[in-house]
Amino acid sequence: MEHNVFEQMANRYDTEERIELANIIVKEVKAELQHSTTKSLLDYGSGTGLISLELAELVDSILLVDSSKQMLEVAEAKISRKGILNSSVLYSDFTQETPELKSDIIIMSLVLLHIPDTTKILQELFTILNDGGKLMIIDFDKNEKISHPKVHNGFSHEELQEKLEEVGFQSNEIKTFHHGKGIFMKQDAAMFISTSIK
Ligand SMILES: C[S@@+](CC[C@H](N)C(=O)[O-])C[C@H]1O[C@@H](n2cnc3c(N)ncnc32)[C@H](O)[C@@H]1O
């Protein structure tokens, strides 16, 4: 698996600022998870579980997937400490190889910006979703102040909408829900949530 900067930062990932931002995201995602108690949820690029481990009571099961073993170790320790019975982890990178899995809901929070080929990962997630399943992407709005060789500088809603449609998703809704100071590579930025149905 490709070298991942997140391996080095796993044990110090959960800072006050990241927890605060995660709580804002969790609030937004929870609003989309009404009547989901029988559904399976896959959190792609789960990191330490800041988002999905707050959702365990709203769904039937959660699979936290990440390409960093160390991030998953932190998530696993939280699962045992909190006694969460319906959540487990999987070390995997779907841009390399996608396992045979199915899920009703997929969340991808602050991960798409780290994946060079946007269309490819959307295709893989489309395959994994059950028919009628829901993909939720949380990421940054396009931000011209940011330039980094390995990270997308956010996404325009139109560009993402086009890619989602190309892959086969229907009824895509994208909205900006938060503006924050210094939240994207120390720059002020806005975050969107995109909800699509297979
Ligand atoms: C900024 S963190 C976000 C963590 C979590 N989703 C959240 O919102 O708190 C990005 C995570 O995506 C993971 N990641 C990056 N590229 C990935 C890939 N190709 N496949 C799976 N996980 C990936 C990283 O290891 C890291 O844990």
The ligand as an SDF file (V2000), in Angstrom:
LIG
                    3D

 27 29  0  0  0  0  0  0  0  0999 V2000
   -8.5220   13.9250    6.7300 C   0  0  0  0  0  0  0  0  0  0  0  0
   -8.6790   12.2460    7.2230 S   0  0  0  0  0  0  0  0  0  0  0  0
  -10.4410   12.1680    7.4940 C   0  0  0  0  0  0  0  0  0  0  0  0
  -10.8260   11.1410    8.5330 C   0  0  0  0  0  0  0  0  0  0  0  0
  -12.3320   11.0530    8.8170 C   0  0  0  0  0  0  0  0  0  0  0  0
  -13.0720   10.6700    7.6440 N   0  0  0  0  0  0  0  0  0  0  0  0
  -12.8450   12.3430    9.4020 C   0  0  0  0  0  0  0  0  0  0  0  0
  -13.5950   13.0830    8.7270 O   0  0  0  0  0  0  0  0  0  0  0  0
  -12.4810   12.6320   10.5640 O   0  0  0  0  0  0  0  0  0  0  0  0
   -8.4630   11.3380    5.7330 C   0  0  0  0  0  0  0  0  0  0  0  0
   -8.4110    9.8180    5.9210 C   0  0  0  0  0  0  0  0  0  0  0  0
   -8.5090    9.2020    4.6310 O   0  0  0  0  0  0  0  0  0  0  0  0
   -7.6000    8.1140    4.5800 C   0  0  0  0  0  0  0  0  0  0  0  0
   -7.2890    7.8760    3.1700 N   0  0  0  0  0  0  0  0  0  0  0  0
   -6.5830    8.6640    2.3160 C   0  0  0  0  0  0  0  0  0  0  0  0
   -6.5160    8.0970    1.0980 N   0  0  0  0  0  0  0  0  0  0  0  0
   -7.2090    6.9250    1.1860 C   0  0  0  0  0  0  0  0  0  0  0  0
   -7.5140    5.8880    0.2620 C   0  0  0  0  0  0  0  0  0  0  0  0
   -7.0960    5.9310   -1.0000 N   0  0  0  0  0  0  0  0  0  0  0  0
   -8.2410    4.8300    0.6930 N   0  0  0  0  0  0  0  0  0  0  0  0
   -8.6830    4.7670    1.9830 C   0  0  0  0  0  0  0  0  0  0  0  0
   -8.4290    5.7170    2.9000 N   0  0  0  0  0  0  0  0  0  0  0  0
   -7.7110    6.7900    2.5040 C   0  0  0  0  0  0  0  0  0  0  0  0
   -6.4210    8.5580    5.4130 C   0  0  0  0  0  0  0  0  0  0  0  0
   -5.6460    7.4650    5.8330 O   0  0  0  0  0  0  0  0  0  0  0  0
   -7.1220    9.3020    6.5510 C   0  0  0  0  0  0  0  0  0  0  0  0
   -7.4200    8.4430    7.6080 O   0  0  0  0  0  0  0  0  0  0  0  0
  1  2  1  0
  2  3  1  0
  2 10  1  0
  3  4  1  0
  4  5  1  0
  5  6  1  0
  5  7  1  0
  7  8  2  0
  7  9  1  0
 10 11  1  0
 11 12  1  0
 11 26  1  0
 12 13  1  0
 13 14  1  0
 13 24  1  0
 14 15  1  0
 14 23  1  0
 15 16  2  0
 16 17  1  0
 17 18  1  0
 17 23  2  0
 18 19  1  0
 18 20  2  0
 20 21  1  0
 21 22  2  0
 22 23  1  0
 24 25  1  0
 24 26  1  0
 26 27  1  0
M  CHG  2   2   1   9  -1
M  END
$$$$
